[in-house]
Amino acid sequence: MIFIGDGALLRRAVVHAAARGYAVDLVCSGDPLDAAGATHLCADVNTRAADLAGASTDGIVWSLNNHRILRAPVLSLGLRILNIHNGLLPRHRGLPSVALLFALLRGDTEYGATLHEVEAGIDTGRVLADRRFPIGPDDRHHQVMLRGIRACQALFEETLEAVAGGSALPAGTVRPYGPESYSGLRALDRLAEHRDHPAFVRATDLGPFAAHAPELARAVAAVRGRAEQPFGKNLGS
């Protein structure tokens, strides 16, 4: 198995797979520690497709907490590439931290993790399995995000054996969660439109995740700063 991504979620998946006796052929991430002792590649994977093809022993590639968009050189290798997405598809396509913010503003009542096939589109591949949980009326961004990360880990562990064995995935909820929506960094350009929304405070309470989503944290701080400006103050003075 090849793993692509970054951070603790990727590292835990690598460790779990190795502990279950699966060969970890290669780990592609920005930090060698993510490989947990396996062979590590710190490079643009789209320029190293030949390395991925040569390393793979079972034709399976896992993508976890992976912000890289995989391109044709990798997608055309014939490998089975699967992504564990933080969010329910197709409703929460895009950057999870931003998609969750707008999910809370919309009043979405469910969140979770999705296992889907990777294709050229962003989060558009066939959904294979998901793991859902309800969003409470007072849940804050960082609380839901943490539960989403835990759901990602659980979904990986639940489906690993079936994926590795090429058998049917465990029975579960695979109906699409929609309607479709996409939220990337550009969606933050309209964040100020929602600053008077009753859910704005909890939707933008990033808590400890602010350090992992700097663009989002800056956008939230900018909107809150404008909202706190005294009426009539000359911002140019």
C-alpha positions as CSV (number, residue, x, y, z in Angstrom):
1,M,0.0,0.0,0.0
2,I,1.1,3.6,-0.7
3,F,-0.1,6.4,1.5
4,I,-0.3,10.1,0.5
5,G,-1.1,12.9,2.9
6,D,0.2,14.6,6.0
7,G,-0.1,14.7,9.8
8,A,-1.4,12.6,12.6
9,L,-4.3,11.1,10.7
10,L,-1.9,9.8,8.0
11,R,0.6,8.5,10.5
12,R,-2.1,6.6,12.5
13,A,-3.3,5.0,9.3
14,V,0.2,3.9,8.4
15,V,0.8,2.5,11.8
16,H,-2.5,0.7,11.8
17,A,-2.0,-0.9,8.4
18,A,1.5,-2.1,9.3
19,A,0.3,-3.5,12.6
20,R,-2.4,-5.5,10.8
21,G,0.3,-7.1,8.6
22,Y,-0.2,-5.1,5.4
23,A,2.9,-4.0,3.5
24,V,3.4,-0.2,3.6
25,D,5.3,0.3,0.3
26,L,5.7,4.0,0.4
27,V,4.6,7.1,2.4
28,C,4.4,10.4,0.5
29,S,4.2,13.4,2.9
30,G,6.0,16.5,4.0
31,D,7.3,15.0,7.2
32,P,9.5,11.8,7.3
33,L,8.0,11.0,10.7
34,D,4.6,10.4,9.0
35,A,6.2,7.2,7.5
36,A,6.6,5.6,10.9
37,G,9.7,3.8,9.7
38,A,8.5,2.9,6.2
39,T,10.1,4.2,3.0
40,H,9.3,7.9,2.7
41,L,9.1,10.3,-0.3
42,C,9.0,14.0,0.2
43,A,8.3,15.4,-3.3
44,D,5.5,16.4,-5.6
45,V,3.9,13.0,-6.3
46,N,2.7,14.1,-9.7
47,T,6.3,14.4,-10.8
48,R,7.2,11.0,-9.3
49,A,4.6,8.7,-10.9
50,A,7.2,6.2,-11.9
51,D,8.4,5.9,-8.3
52,L,4.8,5.2,-7.1
53,A,4.3,2.6,-9.9
54,G,7.6,0.9,-9.0
55,A,6.9,0.8,-5.2
56,S,3.4,-0.5,-5.3
57,T,3.0,-4.2,-4.5
58,D,-0.8,-4.4,-4.3
59,G,-2.0,-1.6,-6.5
60,I,-3.7,0.3,-3.7
61,V,-3.1,4.0,-2.8
62,W,-4.6,5.7,0.3
63,S,-5.1,9.4,0.5
64,L,-5.6,10.8,4.0
65,N,-5.5,14.5,5.0
66,N,-4.1,15.0,1.6
67,H,-4.3,18.6,0.1
68,R,-2.5,17.6,-3.0
69,I,-4.6,17.4,-6.2
70,L,-3.5,14.2,-8.0
71,R,-3.0,14.7,-11.7
72,A,-2.9,12.6,-14.9
73,P,0.7,11.1,-14.3
74,V,-0.5,9.4,-11.2
75,L,-4.2,8.9,-12.1
76,S,-3.1,7.1,-15.3
77,L,-1.0,4.5,-13.6
78,G,-3.9,2.0,-13.1
79,L,-3.6,2.1,-9.3
80,R,-6.7,2.0,-7.1
81,I,-6.6,5.4,-5.4
82,L,-8.9,5.9,-2.5
83,N,-9.4,9.0,-0.4
84,I,-10.8,9.4,3.1
85,H,-12.5,12.7,3.0
86,N,-13.4,14.8,6.1
87,G,-17.0,15.5,5.3
88,L,-20.0,13.9,3.6
89,L,-20.1,13.9,-0.2
90,P,-21.2,15.5,-2.4
91,R,-22.4,18.1,0.2
92,H,-19.0,18.9,1.7
93,R,-16.7,18.9,-1.3
94,G,-13.6,21.0,-1.1
95,L,-11.3,22.1,1.8
96,P,-12.8,20.4,4.9
97,S,-12.2,23.4,7.3
98,V,-14.0,25.8,4.9
99,A,-16.7,23.3,3.9
100,L,-17.5,22.7,7.5
101,L,-17.8,26.4,8.2
102,F,-20.4,26.8,5.5
103,A,-22.1,23.6,6.5
104,L,-22.7,25.1,10.0
105,L,-23.9,28.4,8.5
106,R,-26.4,26.4,6.3
107,G,-27.7,24.5,9.2
108,D,-26.6,21.1,8.1
109,T,-27.6,18.5,10.6
110,E,-25.1,15.7,9.7
111,Y,-21.3,15.5,9.2
112,G,-18.8,12.7,9.0
113,A,-16.2,11.0,6.8
114,T,-16.4,9.5,3.3
115,L,-14.4,6.9,1.5
116,H,-14.4,7.5,-2.3
117,E,-12.5,6.7,-5.4
118,V,-10.1,9.4,-6.7
119,E,-10.5,10.8,-10.2
120,A,-9.6,14.0,-12.0
121,G,-12.4,16.0,-10.3
122,I,-12.0,17.2,-6.7
123,D,-14.0,14.9,-4.4
124,T,-16.2,13.7,-7.3
125,G,-15.2,10.0,-7.4
126,R,-17.6,7.2,-6.6
127,V,-18.6,7.1,-2.9
128,L,-17.9,3.6,-1.4
129,A,-18.7,4.1,2.3
130,D,-19.2,6.8,4.9
131,R,-19.5,7.2,8.6
132,R,-22.0,9.8,9.8
133,F,-22.8,11.6,13.0
134,P,-25.3,14.4,13.9
135,I,-24.4,18.0,14.3
136,G,-25.9,19.5,17.4
137,P,-27.5,22.9,17.4
138,D,-24.8,24.3,19.6
139,D,-21.8,22.4,18.2
140,R,-18.8,24.6,17.3
141,H,-16.5,24.3,14.3
142,H,-13.6,22.8,16.2
143,Q,-15.8,20.3,18.0
144,V,-17.3,19.0,14.7
145,M,-13.9,19.0,13.0
146,L,-12.4,16.8,15.7
147,R,-15.3,14.4,15.5
148,G,-14.8,14.4,11.7
149,I,-11.1,13.5,12.1
150,R,-12.0,10.6,14.4
151,A,-14.6,9.5,11.9
152,C,-11.9,9.5,9.2
153,Q,-9.7,7.2,11.3
154,A,-12.5,4.9,12.2
155,L,-13.7,4.7,8.5
156,F,-10.2,3.8,7.4
157,E,-9.9,1.1,10.0
158,E,-13.3,-0.3,9.2
159,T,-12.7,-0.6,5.5
160,L,-9.0,-1.5,5.3
161,E,-9.5,-5.3,5.3
162,A,-12.2,-5.2,2.6
163,V,-10.2,-2.8,0.4
164,A,-7.0,-4.9,0.8
165,G,-8.8,-8.1,0.1
166,G,-10.7,-6.8,-2.9
167,S,-14.0,-7.9,-1.3
168,A,-17.2,-5.9,-0.9
169,L,-17.1,-3.2,1.6
170,P,-19.0,-3.6,4.9
171,A,-22.7,-2.8,4.6
172,G,-23.3,0.8,5.6
173,T,-24.6,4.2,4.6
174,V,-23.5,4.9,1.0
175,R,-26.4,7.1,-0.1
176,P,-25.1,10.5,-1.3
177,Y,-25.4,13.3,1.2
178,G,-26.5,16.4,-0.8
179,P,-27.3,18.6,-2.5
180,E,-23.8,19.1,-3.9
181,S,-21.8,22.0,-2.7
182,Y,-18.1,23.0,-3.1
183,S,-16.2,25.2,-0.7
184,G,-12.5,26.1,-1.3
185,L,-10.5,29.1,-0.2
186,R,-12.2,31.3,-2.7
187,A,-15.5,30.8,-0.8
188,L,-13.9,32.9,2.0
189,D,-14.3,36.0,-0.2
190,R,-18.0,36.0,0.8
191,L,-17.5,35.2,4.5
192,A,-18.3,38.8,5.5
193,E,-21.8,38.4,4.1
194,H,-22.5,36.0,6.9
195,R,-21.1,38.0,9.9
196,D,-24.6,38.7,11.2
197,H,-25.8,35.1,10.8
198,P,-26.9,33.7,14.2
199,A,-24.6,30.7,13.7
200,F,-21.5,32.8,12.7
201,V,-19.8,32.7,16.1
202,R,-19.9,28.9,16.5
203,A,-19.2,28.3,12.8
204,T,-16.0,30.3,13.0
205,D,-14.8,29.1,16.4
206,L,-11.8,27.2,15.1
207,G,-10.3,26.5,18.5
208,P,-7.0,24.6,18.3
209,F,-7.5,24.0,14.6
210,A,-6.8,27.6,13.8
211,A,-3.1,26.7,13.7
212,H,-3.8,24.1,11.0
213,A,-6.0,26.4,8.8
214,P,-4.1,29.7,8.7
215,E,-5.9,31.0,5.6
216,L,-9.3,30.4,7.2
217,A,-8.1,31.8,10.6
218,R,-7.0,35.0,8.8
219,A,-10.3,35.4,7.0
220,V,-12.3,34.9,10.2
221,A,-10.1,37.4,12.1
222,A,-10.5,40.0,9.3
223,V,-14.3,39.7,9.3
224,R,-14.5,39.9,13.1
225,G,-12.2,42.9,13.0
226,R,-14.4,44.8,10.6
227,A,-17.5,43.9,12.6
228,E,-15.8,45.4,15.8
229,Q,-14.9,48.7,14.2
230,P,-16.7,51.6,15.8
231,F,-19.5,53.1,13.7
232,G,-18.2,56.0,11.6
233,K,-14.5,55.5,12.3
234,N,-12.3,56.5,9.5
235,L,-10.4,53.3,8.7
236,G,-7.8,55.3,6.8
237,S,-6.7,57.5,9.7
